[in-house]
Amino acid sequence: MINSKRLSRILLTIIVLFLFSIPAFAEISWQPANQATVSWNAVAKTSEGTDIPPEDTVKYKLYAVKSGDDLANAVEIGETDQLRYVITFEDEGRWLVGVSAYRVPTGSSDPDTDIRESSITWSNSVDIAAVPVPFGVIYFAAPAPVAGFGLE
């Protein structure tokens, strides 16, 4: 027989597991557009939690991948030192976008090899990226204008 203390622990565990699983079921908000402006917070700390020296350069790379494709197949679509970027979609489909930060230390002798890049934060990420909800962009071209329009 289960005593009330043990039953309380089991119920509490079930409730906690349920609450932590809710974000896993968050749906993606698909935004229809051929152009989207994305933004993010500045990266001011290293992956180890220390402050990045203000004289170091931090820039951002933007990526896109069709929904359903492996994220490893993402294509780099731009780079910026700003905290926002305008993405123009030319191919139809549902797109996920991502951003990574990279850092070049001051006085680097070879900026191409001395950079350190973060992992990519994707727009469908429920835990860190999407505010307030995960998102993607859906783009489909409008049909051509109607031809042959007239009276019969």
C-alpha positions in Angstrom: 0.0 0.0 0.0 1.3 3.5 -0.9 1.4 5.9 2.0 0.2 9.5 1.5 3.8 11.0 1.6 4.9 8.7 -1.3 1.7 9.4 -3.2 2.3 13.1 -2.9 5.9 12.7 -4.2 4.6 10.7 -7.2 1.9 13.3 -8.0 4.4 16.1 -7.7 6.9 14.4 -10.0 4.1 13.8 -12.6 3.1 17.4 -12.4 6.6 18.7 -12.8 7.3 16.4 -15.7 4.1 17.6 -17.4 5.0 21.3 -17.0 8.5 20.8 -18.4 7.1 18.9 -21.4 4.7 21.7 -22.4 7.3 23.7 -24.4 8.1 20.6 -26.5 4.6 20.8 -27.9 4.6 24.5 -28.8 3.6 25.1 -32.3 5.5 27.2 -34.8 3.8 30.5 -35.8 4.2 30.7 -39.6 4.5 34.3 -40.8 3.5 34.7 -44.5 6.0 37.1 -46.1 8.7 37.2 -48.8 10.7 39.5 -46.5 11.1 39.3 -42.8 13.1 41.4 -40.3 14.5 39.3 -37.4 16.2 40.7 -34.3 18.0 39.4 -31.2 19.8 40.5 -28.1 23.5 41.4 -28.1 25.9 38.7 -27.1 28.1 40.2 -24.3 29.4 37.0 -22.7 31.5 34.0 -23.7 30.2 30.5 -23.6 32.1 30.2 -20.3 30.1 33.1 -18.8 32.8 35.8 -18.7 32.3 39.2 -20.3 33.6 39.7 -23.8 36.1 42.6 -23.8 34.5 45.7 -25.4 37.5 46.0 -27.8 36.7 42.5 -29.3 34.5 42.3 -32.4 31.2 40.5 -32.2 29.3 39.9 -35.4 26.4 37.7 -36.3 25.7 35.2 -39.2 22.2 34.5 -40.4 21.1 31.1 -41.8 18.0 29.7 -43.4 16.8 26.1 -44.0 13.6 24.8 -45.4 11.3 23.4 -42.7 11.7 19.6 -42.6 15.3 19.7 -43.9 18.2 18.8 -41.7 19.5 21.9 -39.9 23.0 20.8 -41.0 21.9 21.7 -44.6 21.3 25.4 -43.6 22.6 28.0 -45.9 24.4 31.1 -44.6 22.4 34.1 -46.0 24.2 37.1 -44.5 26.4 38.6 -41.9 26.0 41.8 -39.8 27.3 43.7 -36.7 23.7 45.0 -36.1 21.1 43.3 -33.9 18.6 43.0 -36.7 18.6 41.7 -40.3 16.2 41.8 -43.2 15.9 38.4 -44.9 14.4 38.3 -48.4 13.1 34.9 -49.5 13.3 34.1 -53.2 12.4 30.4 -53.2 8.9 29.3 -52.1 8.4 27.2 -49.0 8.4 27.2 -45.2 11.7 28.5 -43.8 13.3 28.4 -40.4 15.9 31.1 -39.8 18.9 31.0 -37.4 21.5 33.3 -36.0 25.0 32.7 -34.5 27.4 35.0 -32.9 31.1 35.1 -33.7 34.0 36.8 -32.0 37.3 38.0 -33.3 39.7 38.9 -30.4 41.4 42.3 -30.5 44.9 42.1 -32.0 44.2 38.9 -33.8 47.0 38.0 -36.2 44.7 36.0 -38.4 41.0 36.9 -38.1 40.0 34.0 -40.4 41.4 31.4 -38.0 41.1 33.2 -34.7 37.3 33.6 -34.7 35.1 31.7 -32.3 31.5 31.0 -33.4 28.6 30.1 -31.2 26.1 27.4 -32.1 23.1 28.5 -34.2 20.0 29.6 -32.4 17.0 28.6 -34.6 13.6 30.3 -34.8 11.8 27.1 -33.9 13.7 26.8 -30.6 11.3 27.0 -27.7 13.9 27.4 -25.0 16.0 30.3 -26.1 15.1 31.8 -29.4 11.5 32.4 -29.9 9.9 35.3 -28.2 7.1 34.9 -27.4 6.6 31.7 -29.6 8.7 29.7 -32.1 8.3 31.1 -35.6 9.1 30.4 -39.2 8.4 32.3 -42.5 6.3 30.9 -45.3 6.7 32.4 -48.7 4.7 31.6 -51.8 4.7 33.9 -54.8 1.5 35.5 -55.9 0.0 34.2 -59.1 0.6 36.2 -62.4 -2.0 38.8 -63.3 -5.1 37.5 -65.1 -4.8 37.8 -68.9 -7.6 37.8 -71.5 -10.0 39.7 -69.3 -12.9 41.1 -71.3 -16.6 40.9 -72.2 -18.0 37.9 -74.0 
